Amino acid sequence: MQCEDLVAYLSDYIDRDLDEELVQAAREHLATCPNCHIVLDSTERMLHFARQSGPQSIPVGRRQKLFDELQAAFLTRQPPPANPTD
Ligand SMILES: [Zn+2]
């Protein structure tokens, strides 16, 4: 599994709404990828906090948008700037 796949499945993974096979693949990726581990951790925290603030505090549409943004941010990550040589 790649980072892109992990992020794509993240919502379902957190909701425990993923096939066992994919859960296993996600866990294996998370064990070896600190970046995705951080993304999962912060997303779970955020959702946990949102749930504590009250039910429906994050409407489904808004939540989906959040995951879309997360995914877009992940996919458009820029490499670190190279030192200018000229
Ligand atoms: Zn990853």
PDB file of the backbone (N, CA, C, O) and the ligand in Angstrom, with CONECT records:
HET     ZN  A 101       1
ATOM      1  N   MET A   1       0.836  -1.199   0.000  1.00  0.00           N
ATOM      2  CA  MET A   1       0.000   0.000   0.000  1.00  0.00           C
ATOM      3  C   MET A   1       0.877   1.258   0.000  1.00  0.00           C
ATOM      4  O   MET A   1       1.894   1.325   0.691  1.00  0.00           O
ATOM      5  N   GLN A   2       0.463   2.238  -0.783  1.00  0.00           N
ATOM      6  CA  GLN A   2       1.187   3.500  -0.843  1.00  0.00           C
ATOM      7  C   GLN A   2       0.495   4.550   0.033  1.00  0.00           C
ATOM      8  O   GLN A   2      -0.636   4.360   0.479  1.00  0.00           O
ATOM      9  N   CYS A   3       1.201   5.660   0.268  1.00  0.00           N
ATOM     10  CA  CYS A   3       0.630   6.748   1.066  1.00  0.00           C
ATOM     11  C   CYS A   3      -0.701   7.216   0.477  1.00  0.00           C
ATOM     12  O   CYS A   3      -1.662   7.459   1.208  1.00  0.00           O
ATOM     13  N   GLU A   4      -0.749   7.340  -0.853  1.00  0.00           N
ATOM     14  CA  GLU A   4      -1.971   7.811  -1.512  1.00  0.00           C
ATOM     15  C   GLU A   4      -3.153   6.898  -1.195  1.00  0.00           C
ATOM     16  O   GLU A   4      -4.270   7.359  -0.961  1.00  0.00           O
ATOM     17  N   ASP A   5      -2.878   5.577  -1.193  1.00  0.00           N
ATOM     18  CA  ASP A   5      -3.935   4.607  -0.901  1.00  0.00           C
ATOM     19  C   ASP A   5      -4.394   4.740   0.548  1.00  0.00           C
ATOM     20  O   ASP A   5      -5.585   4.708   0.858  1.00  0.00           O
ATOM     21  N   LEU A   6      -3.403   4.890   1.417  1.00  0.00           N
ATOM     22  CA  LEU A   6      -3.710   5.002   2.845  1.00  0.00           C
ATOM     23  C   LEU A   6      -4.635   6.194   3.096  1.00  0.00           C
ATOM     24  O   LEU A   6      -5.643   6.088   3.796  1.00  0.00           O
ATOM     25  N   VAL A   7      -4.264   7.325   2.508  1.00  0.00           N
ATOM     26  CA  VAL A   7      -5.059   8.539   2.707  1.00  0.00           C
ATOM     27  C   VAL A   7      -6.454   8.358   2.107  1.00  0.00           C
ATOM     28  O   VAL A   7      -7.443   8.839   2.659  1.00  0.00           O
ATOM     29  N   ALA A   8      -6.521   7.666   0.980  1.00  0.00           N
ATOM     30  CA  ALA A   8      -7.818   7.439   0.340  1.00  0.00           C
ATOM     31  C   ALA A   8      -8.723   6.581   1.213  1.00  0.00           C
ATOM     32  O   ALA A   8      -9.941   6.755   1.215  1.00  0.00           O
ATOM     33  N   TYR A   9      -8.118   5.647   1.962  1.00  0.00           N
ATOM     34  CA  TYR A   9      -8.899   4.734   2.801  1.00  0.00           C
ATOM     35  C   TYR A   9      -9.035   5.219   4.235  1.00  0.00           C
ATOM     36  O   TYR A   9      -9.695   4.585   5.058  1.00  0.00           O
ATOM     37  N   LEU A  10      -8.400   6.356   4.525  1.00  0.00           N
ATOM     38  CA  LEU A  10      -8.295   6.796   5.913  1.00  0.00           C
ATOM     39  C   LEU A  10      -9.656   6.941   6.594  1.00  0.00           C
ATOM     40  O   LEU A  10      -9.852   6.495   7.725  1.00  0.00           O
ATOM     41  N   SER A  11     -10.583   7.568   5.887  1.00  0.00           N
ATOM     42  CA  SER A  11     -11.916   7.797   6.457  1.00  0.00           C
ATOM     43  C   SER A  11     -12.583   6.474   6.844  1.00  0.00           C
ATOM     44  O   SER A  11     -13.113   6.332   7.946  1.00  0.00           O
ATOM     45  N   ASP A  12     -12.547   5.522   5.930  1.00  0.00           N
ATOM     46  CA  ASP A  12     -13.162   4.218   6.194  1.00  0.00           C
ATOM     47  C   ASP A  12     -12.404   3.455   7.277  1.00  0.00           C
ATOM     48  O   ASP A  12     -12.991   2.735   8.084  1.00  0.00           O
ATOM     49  N   TYR A  13     -11.087   3.634   7.271  1.00  0.00           N
ATOM     50  CA  TYR A  13     -10.265   2.962   8.286  1.00  0.00           C
ATOM     51  C   TYR A  13     -10.657   3.434   9.678  1.00  0.00           C
ATOM     52  O   TYR A  13     -10.834   2.625  10.589  1.00  0.00           O
ATOM     53  N   ILE A  14     -10.791   4.741   9.837  1.00  0.00           N
ATOM     54  CA  ILE A  14     -11.153   5.307  11.135  1.00  0.00           C
ATOM     55  C   ILE A  14     -12.562   4.883  11.530  1.00  0.00           C
ATOM     56  O   ILE A  14     -12.838   4.637  12.704  1.00  0.00           O
ATOM     57  N   ASP A  15     -13.440   4.801  10.555  1.00  0.00           N
ATOM     58  CA  ASP A  15     -14.829   4.408  10.828  1.00  0.00           C
ATOM     59  C   ASP A  15     -14.983   2.901  10.991  1.00  0.00           C
ATOM     60  O   ASP A  15     -16.094   2.410  11.185  1.00  0.00           O
ATOM     61  N   ARG A  16     -13.866   2.158  10.912  1.00  0.00           N
ATOM     62  CA  ARG A  16     -13.897   0.683  10.981  1.00  0.00           C
ATOM     63  C   ARG A  16     -14.838   0.134   9.911  1.00  0.00           C
ATOM     64  O   ARG A  16     -15.605  -0.800  10.143  1.00  0.00           O
ATOM     65  N   ASP A  17     -14.751   0.743   8.741  1.00  0.00           N
ATOM     66  CA  ASP A  17     -15.677   0.410   7.664  1.00  0.00           C
ATOM     67  C   ASP A  17     -14.896  -0.108   6.448  1.00  0.00           C
ATOM     68  O   ASP A  17     -15.244   0.144   5.295  1.00  0.00           O
ATOM     69  N   LEU A  18     -13.825  -0.844   6.766  1.00  0.00           N
ATOM     70  CA  LEU A  18     -12.911  -1.263   5.719  1.00  0.00           C
ATOM     71  C   LEU A  18     -12.804  -2.787   5.719  1.00  0.00           C
ATOM     72  O   LEU A  18     -12.913  -3.425   6.766  1.00  0.00           O
ATOM     73  N   ASP A  19     -12.591  -3.363   4.535  1.00  0.00           N
ATOM     74  CA  ASP A  19     -12.383  -4.813   4.466  1.00  0.00           C
ATOM     75  C   ASP A  19     -11.173  -5.207   5.306  1.00  0.00           C
ATOM     76  O   ASP A  19     -10.203  -4.457   5.419  1.00  0.00           O
ATOM     77  N   GLU A  20     -11.250  -6.390   5.888  1.00  0.00           N
ATOM     78  CA  GLU A  20     -10.168  -6.875   6.761  1.00  0.00           C
ATOM     79  C   GLU A  20      -8.819  -6.867   6.028  1.00  0.00           C
ATOM     80  O   GLU A  20      -7.775  -6.567   6.607  1.00  0.00           O
ATOM     81  N   GLU A  21      -8.878  -7.200   4.763  1.00  0.00           N
ATOM     82  CA  GLU A  21      -7.671  -7.240   3.937  1.00  0.00           C
ATOM     83  C   GLU A  21      -7.024  -5.857   3.851  1.00  0.00           C
ATOM     84  O   GLU A  21      -5.806  -5.715   3.965  1.00  0.00           O
ATOM     85  N   LEU A  22      -7.869  -4.838   3.648  1.00  0.00           N
ATOM     86  CA  LEU A  22      -7.371  -3.472   3.534  1.00  0.00           C
ATOM     87  C   LEU A  22      -6.916  -2.935   4.887  1.00  0.00           C
ATOM     88  O   LEU A  22      -5.949  -2.179   4.973  1.00  0.00           O
ATOM     89  N   VAL A  23      -7.624  -3.335   5.941  1.00  0.00           N
ATOM     90  CA  VAL A  23      -7.218  -2.927   7.284  1.00  0.00           C
ATOM     91  C   VAL A  23      -5.810  -3.436   7.550  1.00  0.00           C
ATOM     92  O   VAL A  23      -4.964  -2.718   8.083  1.00  0.00           O
ATOM     93  N   GLN A  24      -5.574  -4.677   7.174  1.00  0.00           N
ATOM     94  CA  GLN A  24      -4.261  -5.281   7.375  1.00  0.00           C
ATOM     95  C   GLN A  24      -3.196  -4.526   6.580  1.00  0.00           C
ATOM     96  O   GLN A  24      -2.118  -4.230   7.096  1.00  0.00           O
ATOM     97  N   ALA A  25      -3.506  -4.222   5.335  1.00  0.00           N
ATOM     98  CA  ALA A  25      -2.563  -3.491   4.485  1.00  0.00           C
ATOM     99  C   ALA A  25      -2.308  -2.099   5.045  1.00  0.00           C
ATOM    100  O   ALA A  25      -1.180  -1.607   5.017  1.00  0.00           O
ATOM    101  N   ALA A  26      -3.358  -1.467   5.553  1.00  0.00           N
ATOM    102  CA  ALA A  26      -3.215  -0.134   6.130  1.00  0.00           C
ATOM    103  C   ALA A  26      -2.341  -0.191   7.371  1.00  0.00           C
ATOM    104  O   ALA A  26      -1.487   0.671   7.577  1.00  0.00           O
ATOM    105  N   ARG A  27      -2.557  -1.210   8.198  1.00  0.00           N
ATOM    106  CA  ARG A  27      -1.764  -1.341   9.430  1.00  0.00           C
ATOM    107  C   ARG A  27      -0.294  -1.554   9.103  1.00  0.00           C
ATOM    108  O   ARG A  27       0.591  -0.989   9.746  1.00  0.00           O
ATOM    109  N   GLU A  28      -0.052  -2.380   8.089  1.00  0.00           N
ATOM    110  CA  GLU A  28       1.330  -2.634   7.692  1.00  0.00           C
ATOM    111  C   GLU A  28       1.995  -1.353   7.197  1.00  0.00           C
ATOM    112  O   GLU A  28       3.157  -1.085   7.502  1.00  0.00           O
ATOM    113  N   HIS A  29       1.245  -0.569   6.431  1.00  0.00           N
ATOM    114  CA  HIS A  29       1.797   0.689   5.935  1.00  0.00           C
ATOM    115  C   HIS A  29       2.051   1.653   7.091  1.00  0.00           C
ATOM    116  O   HIS A  29       3.101   2.293   7.157  1.00  0.00           O
ATOM    117  N   LEU A  30       1.090   1.752   7.992  1.00  0.00           N
ATOM    118  CA  LEU A  30       1.210   2.675   9.127  1.00  0.00           C
ATOM    119  C   LEU A  30       2.412   2.329  10.000  1.00  0.00           C
ATOM    120  O   LEU A  30       3.045   3.207  10.586  1.00  0.00           O
ATOM    121  N   ALA A  31       2.714   1.035  10.077  1.00  0.00           N
ATOM    122  CA  ALA A  31       3.831   0.602  10.916  1.00  0.00           C
ATOM    123  C   ALA A  31       5.168   1.050  10.343  1.00  0.00           C
ATOM    124  O   ALA A  31       6.160   1.157  11.065  1.00  0.00           O
ATOM    125  N   THR A  32       5.186   1.310   9.050  1.00  0.00           N
ATOM    126  CA  THR A  32       6.462   1.643   8.407  1.00  0.00           C
ATOM    127  C   THR A  32       6.521   3.078   7.902  1.00  0.00           C
ATOM    128  O   THR A  32       7.561   3.521   7.415  1.00  0.00           O
ATOM    129  N   CYS A  33       5.403   3.817   8.013  1.00  0.00           N
ATOM    130  CA  CYS A  33       5.372   5.162   7.439  1.00  0.00           C
ATOM    131  C   CYS A  33       5.000   6.192   8.504  1.00  0.00           C
ATOM    132  O   CYS A  33       3.822   6.346   8.825  1.00  0.00           O
ATOM    133  N   PRO A  34       5.985   6.896   9.055  1.00  0.00           N
ATOM    134  CA  PRO A  34       5.712   7.894  10.101  1.00  0.00           C
ATOM    135  C   PRO A  34       4.766   8.988   9.626  1.00  0.00           C
ATOM    136  O   PRO A  34       3.942   9.474  10.400  1.00  0.00           O
ATOM    137  N   ASN A  35       4.878   9.376   8.363  1.00  0.00           N
ATOM    138  CA  ASN A  35       4.012  10.438   7.838  1.00  0.00           C
ATOM    139  C   ASN A  35       2.543  10.070   7.961  1.00  0.00           C
ATOM    140  O   ASN A  35       1.739  10.857   8.462  1.00  0.00           O
ATOM    141  N   CYS A  36       2.193   8.877   7.504  1.00  0.00           N
ATOM    142  CA  CYS A  36       0.798   8.448   7.540  1.00  0.00           C
ATOM    143  C   CYS A  36       0.352   8.236   8.983  1.00  0.00           C
ATOM    144  O   CYS A  36      -0.809   8.458   9.324  1.00  0.00           O
ATOM    145  N   HIS A  37       1.275   7.809   9.813  1.00  0.00           N
ATOM    146  CA  HIS A  37       0.947   7.620  11.226  1.00  0.00           C
ATOM    147  C   HIS A  37       0.522   8.948  11.837  1.00  0.00           C
ATOM    148  O   HIS A  37      -0.441   9.009  12.601  1.00  0.00           O
ATOM    149  N   ILE A  38       1.241  10.003  11.497  1.00  0.00           N
ATOM    150  CA  ILE A  38       0.916  11.337  12.012  1.00  0.00           C
ATOM    151  C   ILE A  38      -0.428  11.811  11.456  1.00  0.00           C
ATOM    152  O   ILE A  38      -1.250  12.380  12.175  1.00  0.00           O
ATOM    153  N   VAL A  39      -0.630  11.565  10.174  1.00  0.00           N
ATOM    154  CA  VAL A  39      -1.891  11.977   9.551  1.00  0.00           C
ATOM    155  C   VAL A  39      -3.067  11.271  10.220  1.00  0.00           C
ATOM    156  O   VAL A  39      -4.081  11.895  10.535  1.00  0.00           O
ATOM    157  N   LEU A  40      -2.923   9.962  10.433  1.00  0.00           N
ATOM    158  CA  LEU A  40      -3.989   9.193  11.073  1.00  0.00           C
ATOM    159  C   LEU A  40      -4.228   9.693  12.496  1.00  0.00           C
ATOM    160  O   LEU A  40      -5.366   9.883  12.926  1.00  0.00           O
ATOM    161  N   ASP A  41      -3.140   9.898  13.201  1.00  0.00           N
ATOM    162  CA  ASP A  41      -3.239  10.323  14.598  1.00  0.00           C
ATOM    163  C   ASP A  41      -3.948  11.664  14.710  1.00  0.00           C
ATOM    164  O   ASP A  41      -4.863  11.818  15.520  1.00  0.00           O
ATOM    165  N   SER A  42      -3.537  12.625  13.913  1.00  0.00           N
ATOM    166  CA  SER A  42      -4.144  13.952  14.020  1.00  0.00           C
ATOM    167  C   SER A  42      -5.584  13.936  13.536  1.00  0.00           C
ATOM    168  O   SER A  42      -6.424  14.667  14.062  1.00  0.00           O
ATOM    169  N   THR A  43      -5.878  13.114  12.542  1.00  0.00           N
ATOM    170  CA  THR A  43      -7.254  13.026  12.052  1.00  0.00           C
ATOM    171  C   THR A  43      -8.162  12.395  13.101  1.00  0.00           C
ATOM    172  O   THR A  43      -9.285  12.851  13.315  1.00  0.00           O
ATOM    173  N   GLU A  44      -7.668  11.340  13.757  1.00  0.00           N
ATOM    174  CA  GLU A  44      -8.467  10.688  14.803  1.00  0.00           C
ATOM    175  C   GLU A  44      -8.728  11.639  15.972  1.00  0.00           C
ATOM    176  O   GLU A  44      -9.832  11.703  16.511  1.00  0.00           O
ATOM    177  N   ARG A  45      -7.682  12.372  16.344  1.00  0.00           N
ATOM    178  CA  ARG A  45      -7.833  13.353  17.418  1.00  0.00           C
ATOM    179  C   ARG A  45      -8.896  14.381  17.081  1.00  0.00           C
ATOM    180  O   ARG A  45      -9.756  14.713  17.898  1.00  0.00           O
ATOM    181  N   MET A  46      -8.813  14.875  15.855  1.00  0.00           N
ATOM    182  CA  MET A  46      -9.742  15.906  15.400  1.00  0.00           C
ATOM    183  C   MET A  46     -11.179  15.381  15.422  1.00  0.00           C
ATOM    184  O   MET A  46     -12.094  16.073  15.868  1.00  0.00           O
ATOM    185  N   LEU A  47     -11.364  14.156  14.938  1.00  0.00           N
ATOM    186  CA  LEU A  47     -12.703  13.576  14.905  1.00  0.00           C
ATOM    187  C   LEU A  47     -13.204  13.295  16.317  1.00  0.00           C
ATOM    188  O   LEU A  47     -14.381  13.481  16.624  1.00  0.00           O
ATOM    189  N   HIS A  48     -12.299  12.850  17.158  1.00  0.00           N
ATOM    190  CA  HIS A  48     -12.662  12.578  18.544  1.00  0.00           C
ATOM    191  C   HIS A  48     -13.126  13.859  19.227  1.00  0.00           C
ATOM    192  O   HIS A  48     -14.138  13.884  19.927  1.00  0.00           O
ATOM    193  N   PHE A  49     -12.365  14.911  19.007  1.00  0.00           N
ATOM    194  CA  PHE A  49     -12.696  16.220  19.573  1.00  0.00           C
ATOM    195  C   PHE A  49     -14.042  16.689  19.035  1.00  0.00           C
ATOM    196  O   PHE A  49     -14.872  17.209  19.781  1.00  0.00           O
ATOM    197  N   ALA A  50     -14.251  16.502  17.739  1.00  0.00           N
ATOM    198  CA  ALA A  50     -15.505  16.938  17.111  1.00  0.00           C
ATOM    199  C   ALA A  50     -16.692  16.177  17.694  1.00  0.00           C
ATOM    200  O   ALA A  50     -17.767  16.744  17.891  1.00  0.00           O
ATOM    201  N   ARG A  51     -16.486  14.877  17.971  1.00  0.00           N
ATOM    202  CA  ARG A  51     -17.574  14.073  18.533  1.00  0.00           C
ATOM    203  C   ARG A  51     -17.901  14.535  19.940  1.00  0.00           C
ATOM    204  O   ARG A  51     -19.063  14.539  20.346  1.00  0.00           O
ATOM    205  N   GLN A  52     -16.868  14.926  20.689  1.00  0.00           N
ATOM    206  CA  GLN A  52     -17.098  15.390  22.051  1.00  0.00           C
ATOM    207  C   GLN A  52     -17.838  16.715  22.068  1.00  0.00           C
ATOM    208  O   GLN A  52     -18.587  17.009  22.999  1.00  0.00           O
ATOM    209  N   SER A  53     -17.622  17.510  21.034  1.00  0.00           N
ATOM    210  CA  SER A  53     -18.290  18.813  20.979  1.00  0.00           C
ATOM    211  C   SER A  53     -19.778  18.660  20.730  1.00  0.00           C
ATOM    212  O   SER A  53     -20.542  19.609  20.903  1.00  0.00           O
ATOM    213  N   GLY A  54     -20.189  17.474  20.326  1.00  0.00           N
ATOM    214  CA  GLY A  54     -21.608  17.238  20.109  1.00  0.00           C
ATOM    215  C   GLY A  54     -21.835  16.510  18.811  1.00  0.00           C
ATOM    216  O   GLY A  54     -21.059  16.634  17.864  1.00  0.00           O
ATOM    217  N   PRO A  55     -22.919  15.740  18.779  1.00  0.00           N
ATOM    218  CA  PRO A  55     -23.231  15.000  17.558  1.00  0.00           C
ATOM    219  C   PRO A  55     -23.513  15.953  16.402  1.00  0.00           C
ATOM    220  O   PRO A  55     -24.048  17.046  16.589  1.00  0.00           O
ATOM    221  N   GLN A  56     -23.143  15.516  15.218  1.00  0.00           N
ATOM    222  CA  GLN A  56     -23.409  16.275  14.001  1.00  0.00           C
ATOM    223  C   GLN A  56     -22.687  17.615  13.979  1.00  0.00           C
ATOM    224  O   GLN A  56     -23.071  18.514  13.230  1.00  0.00           O
ATOM    225  N   SER A  57     -21.644  17.757  14.793  1.00  0.00           N
ATOM    226  CA  SER A  57     -20.932  19.029  14.759  1.00  0.00           C
ATOM    227  C   SER A  57     -20.125  19.157  13.467  1.00  0.00           C
ATOM    228  O   SER A  57     -19.802  20.261  13.030  1.00  0.00           O
ATOM    229  N   ILE A  58     -19.807  18.020  12.871  1.00  0.00           N
ATOM    230  CA  ILE A  58     -19.208  18.059  11.540  1.00  0.00           C
ATOM    231  C   ILE A  58     -20.160  17.337  10.585  1.00  0.00           C
ATOM    232  O   ILE A  58     -20.240  16.109  10.584  1.00  0.00           O
ATOM    233  N   PRO A  59     -20.873  18.108   9.783  1.00  0.00           N
ATOM    234  CA  PRO A  59     -21.787  17.480   8.817  1.00  0.00           C
ATOM    235  C   PRO A  59     -21.013  16.586   7.853  1.00  0.00           C
ATOM    236  O   PRO A  59     -19.837  16.825   7.578  1.00  0.00           O
ATOM    237  N   VAL A  60     -21.680  15.561   7.346  1.00  0.00           N
ATOM    238  CA  VAL A  60     -21.017  14.581   6.488  1.00  0.00           C
ATOM    239  C   VAL A  60     -20.329  15.250   5.304  1.00  0.00           C
ATOM    240  O   VAL A  60     -19.198  14.906   4.961  1.00  0.00           O
ATOM    241  N   GLY A  61     -21.009  16.201   4.684  1.00  0.00           N
ATOM    242  CA  GLY A  61     -20.435  16.868   3.524  1.00  0.00           C
ATOM    243  C   GLY A  61     -19.153  17.593   3.869  1.00  0.00           C
ATOM    244  O   GLY A  61     -18.178  17.556   3.118  1.00  0.00           O
ATOM    245  N   ARG A  62     -19.165  18.248   5.007  1.00  0.00           N
ATOM    246  CA  ARG A  62     -17.996  18.998   5.438  1.00  0.00           C
ATOM    247  C   ARG A  62     -16.847  18.045   5.790  1.00  0.00           C
ATOM    248  O   ARG A  62     -15.680  18.311   5.503  1.00  0.00           O
ATOM    249  N   ARG A  63     -17.214  16.949   6.408  1.00  0.00           N
ATOM    250  CA  ARG A  63     -16.218  15.946   6.780  1.00  0.00           C
ATOM    251  C   ARG A  63     -15.559  15.359   5.536  1.00  0.00           C
ATOM    252  O   ARG A  63     -14.345  15.159   5.489  1.00  0.00           O
ATOM    253  N   GLN A  64     -16.391  15.088   4.527  1.00  0.00           N
ATOM    254  CA  GLN A  64     -15.848  14.548   3.284  1.00  0.00           C
ATOM    255  C   GLN A  64     -14.902  15.552   2.653  1.00  0.00           C
ATOM    256  O   GLN A  64     -13.860  15.184   2.111  1.00  0.00           O
ATOM    257  N   LYS A  65     -15.276  16.835   2.728  1.00  0.00           N
ATOM    258  CA  LYS A  65     -14.449  17.887   2.164  1.00  0.00           C
ATOM    259  C   LYS A  65     -13.101  17.931   2.884  1.00  0.00           C
ATOM    260  O   LYS A  65     -12.052  18.143   2.277  1.00  0.00           O
ATOM    261  N   LEU A  66     -13.168  17.727   4.170  1.00  0.00           N
ATOM    262  CA  LEU A  66     -11.955  17.717   4.989  1.00  0.00           C
ATOM    263  C   LEU A  66     -11.011  16.614   4.528  1.00  0.00           C
ATOM    264  O   LEU A  66      -9.809  16.835   4.376  1.00  0.00           O
ATOM    265  N   PHE A  67     -11.560  15.439   4.310  1.00  0.00           N
ATOM    266  CA  PHE A  67     -10.741  14.328   3.848  1.00  0.00           C
ATOM    267  C   PHE A  67     -10.218  14.583   2.439  1.00  0.00           C
ATOM    268  O   PHE A  67      -9.090  14.219   2.107  1.00  0.00           O
ATOM    269  N   ASP A  68     -11.054  15.214   1.616  1.00  0.00           N
ATOM    270  CA  ASP A  68     -10.613  15.545   0.261  1.00  0.00           C
ATOM    271  C   ASP A  68      -9.430  16.494   0.314  1.00  0.00           C
ATOM    272  O   ASP A  68      -8.462  16.341  -0.430  1.00  0.00           O
ATOM    273  N   GLU A  69      -9.519  17.479   1.204  1.00  0.00           N
ATOM    274  CA  GLU A  69      -8.440  18.456   1.333  1.00  0.00           C
ATOM    275  C   GLU A  69      -7.171  17.796   1.851  1.00  0.00           C
ATOM    276  O   GLU A  69      -6.063  18.086   1.400  1.00  0.00           O
ATOM    277  N   LEU A  70      -7.367  16.907   2.804  1.00  0.00           N
ATOM    278  CA  LEU A  70      -6.245  16.169   3.375  1.00  0.00           C
ATOM    279  C   LEU A  70      -5.532  15.372   2.278  1.00  0.00           C
ATOM    280  O   LEU A  70      -4.306  15.364   2.175  1.00  0.00           O
ATOM    281  N   GLN A  71      -6.340  14.716   1.480  1.00  0.00           N
ATOM    282  CA  GLN A  71      -5.807  13.894   0.399  1.00  0.00           C
ATOM    283  C   GLN A  71      -5.101  14.754  -0.642  1.00  0.00           C
ATOM    284  O   GLN A  71      -4.023  14.409  -1.126  1.00  0.00           O
ATOM    285  N   ALA A  72      -5.731  15.884  -0.977  1.00  0.00           N
ATOM    286  CA  ALA A  72      -5.137  16.784  -1.964  1.00  0.00           C
ATOM    287  C   ALA A  72      -3.802  17.320  -1.456  1.00  0.00           C
ATOM    288  O   ALA A  72      -2.830  17.409  -2.207  1.00  0.00           O
ATOM    289  N   ALA A  73      -3.768  17.676  -0.170  1.00  0.00           N
ATOM    290  CA  ALA A  73      -2.542  18.199   0.416  1.00  0.00           C
ATOM    291  C   ALA A  73      -1.443  17.151   0.361  1.00  0.00           C
ATOM    292  O   ALA A  73      -0.277  17.460   0.113  1.00  0.00           O
ATOM    293  N   PHE A  74      -1.832  15.923   0.594  1.00  0.00           N
ATOM    294  CA  PHE A  74      -0.879  14.827   0.588  1.00  0.00           C
ATOM    295  C   PHE A  74      -0.318  14.613  -0.818  1.00  0.00           C
ATOM    296  O   PHE A  74       0.885  14.427  -1.006  1.00  0.00           O
ATOM    297  N   LEU A  75      -1.211  14.645  -1.787  1.00  0.00           N
ATOM    298  CA  LEU A  75      -0.818  14.327  -3.156  1.00  0.00           C
ATOM    299  C   LEU A  75      -0.021  15.453  -3.800  1.00  0.00           C
ATOM    300  O   LEU A  75       0.751  15.210  -4.727  1.00  0.00           O
ATOM    301  N   THR A  76      -0.196  16.678  -3.323  1.00  0.00           N
ATOM    302  CA  THR A  76       0.488  17.815  -3.949  1.00  0.00           C
ATOM    303  C   THR A  76       1.676  18.265  -3.122  1.00  0.00           C
ATOM    304  O   THR A  76       2.241  19.336  -3.347  1.00  0.00           O
ATOM    305  N   ARG A  77       2.048  17.425  -2.153  1.00  0.00           N
ATOM    306  CA  ARG A  77       3.197  17.766  -1.341  1.00  0.00           C
ATOM    307  C   ARG A  77       4.401  18.126  -2.199  1.00  0.00           C
ATOM    308  O   ARG A  77       4.760  17.395  -3.122  1.00  0.00           O
ATOM    309  N   GLN A  78       5.017  19.251  -1.889  1.00  0.00           N
ATOM    310  CA  GLN A  78       6.181  19.677  -2.657  1.00  0.00           C
ATOM    311  C   GLN A  78       7.438  19.067  -2.023  1.00  0.00           C
ATOM    312  O   GLN A  78       7.526  18.933  -0.803  1.00  0.00           O
ATOM    313  N   PRO A  79       8.390  18.706  -2.856  1.00  0.00           N
ATOM    314  CA  PRO A  79       9.675  18.269  -2.313  1.00  0.00           C
ATOM    315  C   PRO A  79      10.367  19.443  -1.639  1.00  0.00           C
ATOM    316  O   PRO A  79      10.088  20.596  -1.969  1.00  0.00           O
ATOM    317  N   PRO A  80      11.264  19.169  -0.703  1.00  0.00           N
ATOM    318  CA  PRO A  80      11.952  20.274  -0.049  1.00  0.00           C
ATOM    319  C   PRO A  80      12.712  21.112  -1.073  1.00  0.00           C
ATOM    320  O   PRO A  80      13.264  20.566  -2.029  1.00  0.00           O
ATOM    321  N   PRO A  81      12.745  22.435  -0.883  1.00  0.00           N
ATOM    322  CA  PRO A  81      13.401  23.295  -1.877  1.00  0.00           C
ATOM    323  C   PRO A  81      14.891  22.989  -1.982  1.00  0.00           C
ATOM    324  O   PRO A  81      15.583  22.832  -0.976  1.00  0.00           O
ATOM    325  N   ALA A  82      15.358  22.908  -3.195  1.00  0.00           N
ATOM    326  CA  ALA A  82      16.781  22.648  -3.406  1.00  0.00           C
ATOM    327  C   ALA A  82      17.551  23.940  -3.203  1.00  0.00           C
ATOM    328  O   ALA A  82      17.028  25.034  -3.413  1.00  0.00           O
ATOM    329  N   ASN A  83      18.800  23.794  -2.791  1.00  0.00           N
ATOM    330  CA  ASN A  83      19.630  24.987  -2.649  1.00  0.00           C
ATOM    331  C   ASN A  83      19.912  25.571  -4.034  1.00  0.00           C
ATOM    332  O   ASN A  83      20.323  24.856  -4.948  1.00  0.00           O
ATOM    333  N   PRO A  84      19.689  26.867  -4.173  1.00  0.00           N
ATOM    334  CA  PRO A  84      19.999  27.472  -5.485  1.00  0.00           C
ATOM    335  C   PRO A  84      21.498  27.398  -5.762  1.00  0.00           C
ATOM    336  O   PRO A  84      22.328  27.692  -4.902  1.00  0.00           O
ATOM    337  N   THR A  85      21.813  26.997  -6.986  1.00  0.00           N
ATOM    338  CA  THR A  85      23.223  26.849  -7.321  1.00  0.00           C
ATOM    339  C   THR A  85      23.681  27.958  -8.256  1.00  0.00           C
ATOM    340  O   THR A  85      24.866  28.072  -8.568  1.00  0.00           O
ATOM    341  N   ASP A  86      22.733  28.769  -8.697  1.00  0.00           N
ATOM    342  CA  ASP A  86      23.150  29.834  -9.618  1.00  0.00           C
ATOM    343  C   ASP A  86      22.820  31.230  -9.138  1.00  0.00           C
ATOM    344  O   ASP A  86      23.121  32.206  -9.825  1.00  0.00           O
TER     345      ASP A  86
HETATM  346 ZN    ZN A 101       2.515   6.581   4.084  1.00  0.00          ZN2+
END
